[in-house]
């Protein structure tokens, strides 16, 4: 009887370890995804700000129209592919 109880306790302990490990990994993945989203948002905001401040000199549009966006889009697509951003 003692061996059976020890086996059950060991199984319960192992199950708890597995579940806790799964929970921790899921928690870490959630935090990681949020941090990546924040960094990506800050990156895109910085690019947009740079376009307005440097390329457009604070105006609503650069003198050469949408060429800035078109050329940037082409360069980013060439470097990273179409669906990677």
C-alpha positions in Angstrom: 0.0 0.0 0.0 2.9 2.4 0.8 4.4 1.9 -2.6 1.1 2.7 -4.3 0.7 5.9 -2.3 4.3 7.0 -3.1 3.7 6.3 -6.8 0.4 8.4 -6.8 2.2 11.2 -5.0 5.1 11.1 -7.4 2.6 11.1 -10.4 0.8 14.1 -8.9 4.0 15.9 -8.3 5.1 15.2 -11.9 1.7 16.3 -13.3 2.0 19.5 -11.2 5.5 20.1 -12.6 4.3 19.7 -16.2 1.3 22.0 -15.7 3.4 24.7 -14.0 5.9 24.5 -16.7 3.2 24.9 -19.4 1.7 27.8 -17.5 5.1 29.5 -17.2 5.9 29.1 -20.9 2.5 30.4 -21.9 2.9 33.4 -19.6 6.4 34.2 -21.0 5.1 33.9 -24.5 2.3 36.4 -23.8 4.8 38.9 -22.3 7.2 38.4 -25.2 4.4 39.1 -27.7 3.4 42.2 -25.9 7.0 43.5 -25.8 7.5 42.8 -29.4 4.3 44.7 -30.3 5.5 47.7 -28.3 8.9 47.7 -29.9 7.4 47.3 -33.4 5.0 50.2 -32.6 7.8 52.4 -31.4 9.9 51.5 -34.5 7.1 52.4 -37.0 6.3 55.6 -35.0 9.9 56.6 -35.2 10.0 56.0 -39.0 6.8 58.0 -39.5 8.2 60.8 -37.3 11.5 60.8 -39.3 9.5 61.1 -42.6 7.5 64.0 -41.3 10.3 65.9 -39.7 13.2 65.2 -42.0 11.7 64.4 -45.4 8.6 66.6 -45.3 10.1 69.2 -43.0 7.0 69.2 -40.9 4.6 69.8 -43.8 1.7 67.5 -44.5 3.4 66.3 -47.7 6.8 66.2 -49.2 7.3 68.3 -52.3 7.8 65.1 -54.3 4.5 63.6 -53.2 4.3 60.0 -52.3 7.7 59.0 -53.7 9.1 58.9 -50.2 6.6 56.3 -49.1 6.8 54.4 -52.4 10.6 54.1 -52.3 10.6 53.2 -48.6 8.0 50.5 -49.2 10.1 49.1 -52.1 13.3 49.1 -50.0 11.6 47.4 -47.0 9.9 44.8 -49.1 13.2 44.0 -50.9 15.0 43.7 -47.5 12.3 41.9 -45.5 9.8 40.4 -47.9 6.1 41.3 -48.3 4.5 39.7 -45.2 7.3 39.9 -42.6 6.5 43.3 -41.1 
